[in-house]
């Protein structure tokens, strides 16, 4: 085996084993034919020292992601994982959409721009005016709402574009805050990572994916906005810990996990168990790193104790969710019922 062939086969290990079993030799032959020069000396050099190009590597990575994220006819385990990624992404976009609408309503109220509702007075935590950074943060936060709605109505092109725009704009804003002197803590890193994961999760939404049941997600949106806005309004005099967004995410995920664990009819498929496990892990990372930032940069008083309780609750529901997910996945076949048809369909 030549050096370039060995390196290309190493890259192909990213693909599912069943797919490699059917197509690896054909892919290797086609690749070697495309990179072998006509000149014998150049061909010998390429065989010994050549490497797959970055475009070829990215092509294999993209194919691996597409296959593992629920291409029609894929193995049931892959389909379950793909559905779990879609549900987790929708859950996170729901949280972002709620936060965006809540931020807009709350800041309009703070600056006295809500008709018929006077701005609050005398609050210790109220901004004096809407500066450019606050306006920018509200505008960027509001980008998640149309992205969320676009996914629910299955307009995938618009949804992907808006998610990429929102994630990129939010990353720029976070890095700009660092440029203004904000500390570089774990919260910044986990938010950047979560935004990147949400953007990548859009690969799981494709034409072959099952359509989202939009009505429950749409009904949940105004409920979430009302609850979060109410918590923010009640927190004005004291800055209570339960108005904090990571804390609200923790409460939401723990509540959803308890409903899932205590009601067996919600556990008919492993997708929700997997999705909630992913969300528990994301919120646990966010909650833990924000607490570290509170301790390191302040204010920590009144936040650390409740935050540790939230982390304990997340672990308490996350472990049984993980066990349920593993057991459910093991009951699913690892390979499709018609391997040849699946491989031919995806290869085309």
Phi, psi and omega in degrees: 000131181286165181296317182291325178294318179298319180292322179292320177297327176297318178295323182293347177295346175293336182283153176302146184301320181295325179289318178298321181302325183272325193238356187300313184297319178295319181293319179296315180298316180294321180294313181297323179294324183284336184254355183276118179290162178287325181291128183300320181293316177296322180296321179294320179297317180297319180300322185274320190239356182291157179224152174300140179289161178298325179296322177292319179297314179296327178296317179293319178299316179298319178295318179298318178295317181297319180291320183280347181254037165087042172297142181308132181087001180291165178303147181306326179296319178293321179297320179295318178296319181296317178295323178296318178297318179296316180295318179295319178296319177296320178298318180289321176295325175300313179298318178295318180296317177299315180298321180295313180294321179297317178300315181298310181297318184292316181289326174298322178293318182299325182262011175072032180256010178265116182301132177081002181228115183287150177291147178293153181235144172079008180281134183294331188259010184275137176287150180290325181199166180276098179278178185296323182292321179293317179298317180297319180295322179292316180299315180294319179298326181288345178294335182290332182297306178297330176296317178298313180295321180298322176295322182292328180265009174066029172268083191293322182296314179294318181299314180297317180298317181291322178296315178297319179296313182294316181295318179294316180295321180293322178296318179297318180296317179297316179291327176294325176298322176297320177297335178274001177111001178294144181291147176270099182241185180295329180300316179300314184294318182289326177294318177298317180295318181294321177297320178295320179294322177297318179297317178294327182295344178296341176295335180284345177266104181224176186296332180276354181284148177296147182290140180287137173286096192289326190302311180299322181291324179289321178295324182292335186297305179296329177297313179297319179297316181297316181295312183294321178295318178299318178296320179295317180297317180292338184273352186305313184292332189239345187065042187302148185295332184284357174271354184284138186298313176302324177293320178294320176298319179299313180298319180296313183292318178298317178298314179297321180294320179296317177300317181295319183285327186269347180244100185303332182293345176273001184245034181289329178234157181283352188298316181291323176299316179295316182298315180293326176297317178297317181292322177299316179298318180295314182290325178298317177296316179297314181296316181295317182286327175293325177295320177298321178293323177298318180292320184280323186242347180078164354277136181261333184297129179085356182245325187293312181301305177300325179295320177294324176296319178298318179297319178298319179295320178297318178294320183297324178270335182290322182296308177297328176298317179297319179297315177301318182297314181297315180296318181294321179294322181295335179279349180269146177297145179279339183235156177291158180291330180236084186298317183297316181295319179298313183296316180296319181296314182287328180292326178292000000 
